[in-house]
Amino acid sequence: MNYVGEKQDIGVPLSGAGVTIGITYAVSEEDTRVEEGLKQNLYCLRETLLQIPQVEAVYFVTWSAEEQVDFIDNVVYAGNRAKVYLYKDIIEKTSILIEGSLPISKTMAEEVKQQGSKLISYQTGWHLAEKMDDLSHWKKLSMFDSVWLQGQLKESEYAMYRTVIGDSVCVVPLLWLPDFIEEKVREEGLTRAVRYRSKRNKKRRVSLIGGDISQDKRRLAALLLIETAYQQDSALFASIRLYDTDIGLKEAQKNMAESIPIIEDIPRSSLLWELEAFSPYELAKQTDVIVDNTIDTVPPYLSLEVLYYDYPVVHSNAYLKKHHIGYYYECLNVLDGVKQLVSAISEYDTDIREQRRANKHFLDEVSPYYPSTSKRYEEAIFSILYQPVKA
């Protein structure tokens, strides 16, 4: 993969010969996985756009001096400070302004268009489907020259976007880099411990990660398959850990889980609730097999981090299945899930080379430096660049 490193430190463009792209960015006060994922996503977007030959510069944009200071003080990407500029200082030199984590108002959109610049709304995150019930969401998107979606919707939902917004809707590839998780692993002193290693004994420490099991029966199925597998052969399990990142939901999920009859038979020493977010420490010190109950079309970064470190993953994610990743079971088919979990426990060490190959190929494809990935973004850019500015 070719890495266009010489573009990294370009600031405000002076030549005007190439395409210049600004990405709006707001520093959040919340330190959550969602915010961290958004931060990583925008960094990956910047890296991807820098791979396009005709692009001269990509930089982040804020509205006020205070936001600019917040960015400079708080936003560090893979050990490096990122470039950020005030909107008023950069807009005349910007070919395309992309709405990232800082919303673009109607007034600002009109100003951008008066300069002859194009507007793109980069719709990220896994709550996009929920926005479809909000009429203001549709009204706002109509002012952009293009709306980029990252594979997080069902086909029927894409059809809705295309019907309401038209041809300006563009599905762009998922993006991810290991830089952030590697940095976190180094900080925690786990570089040599975090990657999966084959086990001599057959007992496995199983960790369930993903969404709220008390709110979605599809996610509850992931818990049921673990408990059913335990009932069938408890000798396969050293421990079962259920990770939860939301204090408010912890009791609801615990009550839901403990209301299931088969769970009552599992010793409390084997079934452990963890309040903390799943982290490199849990991966290195407390996990052998992952059951991932995320059910979205594209997997969240946590799922990709687990794959990066070669852990066996049992999942019902069609996106991962398409790329031959892990041990797939049909959503809600608990018995199929049990079979896959037992296979992950019993067979993974034998299949590890093939699994690693599949993981690497998949993670290479979502890298900003993968040629066909950056090419897709290049096509999305140039599909609107020379079109008339949308009124």
N, C-alpha and C positions, 0 to 999 in steps of 0.2 A: 504494500500500500504506500502511495506517495504522500508525504507529509510536506505541505507548503509552509515551511517554517519561516521563510523570509518575509512573509506578510504579517507575522505576529505583532510587530511593534509599530506598524504604520499608524500614525495618528490622524489628524485632520488632513484629508487629501488635498494636495496642492495642484496636481497636474490636471485633474478633471477628465483624464483620458479614459478612466475605467468606471465601472459601476461602483457606487458607494452605498452602503447599507447601514442603517441605524436600527437598533433593537431596543425598545423601551424596557426599562428595568426599574422595579420598585423594591427597596430593601424591606423585608418583612421583619417585624419584631418577634414573630413566632418562630420558634426553633422546632419545627416538626418535620416528619418525613416528607410530607407534601411539599413544604417550602424548599427542603433540600433537593427534592426531585426536580422542582421547577428551576432552581438554580443550576443544576446539572444540565437540564434540558436546554436552557438558553445558552449555556457555554458550548454544548455540543452543536447547537444550531450555528453559533458563530464559527466554530471550527469547520463545519461542513461548508458554509458559504465561502470561507476563505480558500477552499479547494477549487472554486470555479475560476478558470483562467481570466475571464473578463472582469472579475471583481477586484477592485483596487484596495478597498478597505471595508472592514466591518467593526462597528463600535457600539457601545451601549449609550443610551440616551435617557436623561432624567429631565424633569420639568423645572426644578428649583435648585438653588445653590445648596440648600439644606439637604435635599435628597442626594445631590452629588457628593457631599461630604460623607453622608451615611454610607454611600456605595464605596467610596475610597477607604473608609475605616473598616468596613465589614465584609466586603466581597473579595475573597481570595480564591482564585481558581488554580487548583493543583500547584499551590505554592507561589503563584504569580498574581500580581495585581492586574486587574483588567482595565482597559481603557474605558472612560466614561466622559460624556460631554453634555453640556447644557443644550437643551432643545434650541434655544434662540441663537446659540453660537454655531450650530451645525446644520440647521435645516436647509439653508441655501446650497449647501454642498452635498446634500443627501439625495441620491437617486430614488431610494426606496426606504420607507419607514415601516418597520414591522412591529406590531403591537405584541409585546411579550408579557411581562408581569405588571406593567404600568399601563392602565387603560388609556385609550385615546378618546378624547371627547369630540363631540360633533364640531365644536368651534375649532379645535386644533386640526381636525381632519380637513376642514375647509381651508385653513392656512397652508397645510401641506400641499393640497391640490392646487392652490394658487401659485405655488412654486413650481408646479409641473411634476412634482414627485408622486410616486405611487404608494398606495397603502395596502399592507397585508395584515390580516389578523391571524396570529398563530395560536390556534386553539389546542392547548395541551391539557393534560390531566384526565383523570378517569371519572369525573363527575359531569362530563360534557352532556351526557344524555339527560341529566336532570334539568339542564338549562333550557331544554327544548320546550318545556311547559311555560316558559317566561316570554311573553310577547315582546318585551323590550330587547331581549336577546336577538331576536330575528330582525327587529327594526334597526338595531345598531349595526349588525353585520352587513346590512345592505349598503352601507357607505364605503365599504372596502372594495378595492379593485380585485382582491383575491382573498379567499378564506382557506387557510391550510388546516387540515385535520390529520391526525397522526395515527390513524388506524384503531381508534378506541371506541368505534361505534359499530353496531350491527348494520348489515347491508340495507335493511329497511329504513334505518335511521339516516344513513347516507342519502337514500332516495328522498327523504324528507328535506334534507339540506339542499339537494340539487333542485328540488321542486320550488322551494321558497326563494333561494338565492340565485340559482341558475348555474351557468357554466363556470362561474368564478370559483366554485368549490374545487379544491385540489387535495387529494390524499397523498401525503408525503411519508417517507419511511420513518420508522422508529429510529432514534439515535441514542447511543450510549457509549461511554468510555470508562475504563476501569480506574482512571486517575484518582477519583475521589475516594473510592473504597480502599485503594492501595494506600493512600495518605492516612486514612483513618486506622488501617491495620498497623502501619508504621508507628503512629502515635500511641497505640495501645501495646506496642512491643510484641505483636503476634505474627510477624512476617513469616517465621519458620513454622508456626503452629497452625495457621488457619487453613491451609490447603488440605483437602481430604486425603487420608491415607488408608490403605487397605487394612482390614481388621483381622486379627487372628481368631478371636472367638465369634460366635454367631449372634450374641446379644447386641442389640442396637438401641441407641438413644434416638428416639423419634421426636421431631419438633414440628408442630403445626403452626404455620404462619399465614398471614393474609387478613381477610376482612372479618367483620363482625358476624359471628355465627348465630347471634340471637335475632338478627334482622333478615336473614336470607336462608331459605331451606337448602339452596344449592351449596352454600358454605357449610351448613350444618352436616351435610352428607360427608364432608371431609373428616369431621370429627367422628361420625358414626363408623366410617370404614376403619379408622384406627382402633376404635373400641371393639369392633367385631373381629378384627385380626387378632387383637389381644385375647379375646375370649377363645378363639380357635387354637392359638398356640402362644401362651404367655412367655414361654422360654425364649422367644425371639426378641423380647423387649427388656432393655436395661432400665429405661425410663420413658415417660411420655410427657412432653412439655407443650403447653398451649400458650402461645405468646399473644399479648394484648397490649396495645399502645395507648388505649383510652381509659383513664381511670373511671369515668362516668359509665362506661359500658361494661366494665369488668364484672360487676356483680350480676348484671343481666345475663351476660354470657355464661357465667359460672352456674347461675340458677337454671338456665336452659340446659346446660350440659348435665348437671346432676339430677335433672328430672327424667333423664333417659335411664330406664331400668338397668341396662347392661353395665352402665358406668358405675353403679353402686357396688359392683363386685370387684372393681379394681382397687388395689391397696392405695391408700393416700400417698404412700411413699413413692409410688410409681407415677401417679397422675399429679403433675405440678402446674400451677398457674403462675405465669411470669408477667408482672406488670410492665416491665421495661420493654422498650422497642428491641426487636431482634437485632443484634449487633455482632461484629466480628468475634467478640468474646464468647457469645453463645455458640457461634459457629465452630470456633476452635476448641472450646472446652466442654461443651454440653450436647453436641449434635453429631449424629452419624447419617441420619436419613431425614429429608425434608418432605413433609406433605404440605403442598402449597394450595391454599383454597381460594386464591385470586381467580376470578372467573371472567375477567374482561378480555376483550379481543386482543389487546397487546398487553404483555406482562409489565408490571411495575419494575422499577430499578432493583428493588430488593430481590426479586426473582432472578434477575440477571446476575446480581452479585453472587448468589448461591451457585449458579451455573459456572461462573468464572472460576470459582474455587473447587469445581469438579465434584460437588456433592450430588448424590442420587436424589432425584426429585420426582415425587408422585403428584400428578396434577390432572385437571380436567380443562386445560386451556387449549383451545383449538389452534391458536397462533403458534404455540410451542409444538403442538402435534404436527403441524404442517412442516416444521423444520426438524422433525424426528428427534425431539428433545425429551429425555426422561421417560417416565412410565405413565402413560396416558390412560385415563378411564373416562367413560362417558359420564357427563354430569348427572348426578342423582343415582347412578348405577353403583350402589354401595358394594355389592358383591364383586363387581368387576374391579372396583377400587381396592378391595381387600386382596384380590389376586395380584394386582400390580404392586401393592405395598410389600407383600410377601416376596415377590420377585425382586424388588429393589433391595430388600434385606438379604436375600439368599444368593442373588445372582450378580449384583452390581460389580463386586470385586473381579469377577470373571470377565464381565463385559466392559470394564472401565476404559480400555483403550478406544473402543468404538464410541463409547459415550463421550469421551474427551474430544474425539475428532468432531463429532456432531456439535458439541458445545462451542468449540473453537470456530468452526465454520459459521455458525449462527451469530456469534458475537463479533466476528470479523465483518459480517454483512451489515450489522447495525452501527458500525464505526463510522464517524465522519470522514475517515480517510479511505473508505472502501469505494473504489471508482464508480460502481453502478449506483451507489447510494448518493454520492455527491452529484452524479449526473441527473438523478431524478429531481433534486433541488434546483439544479441549473435549468432544467426544462421548465420547472414551475416559475422560476424567476423570469425567464425570457418569454414565457407565454403571455405575460402582461406588460413587459417593459416598454415595448414599442406600440402598445395599444393606446387609444385615447384615454385620458384620465377620466375615471368614472364620476359622473355628476352627483 
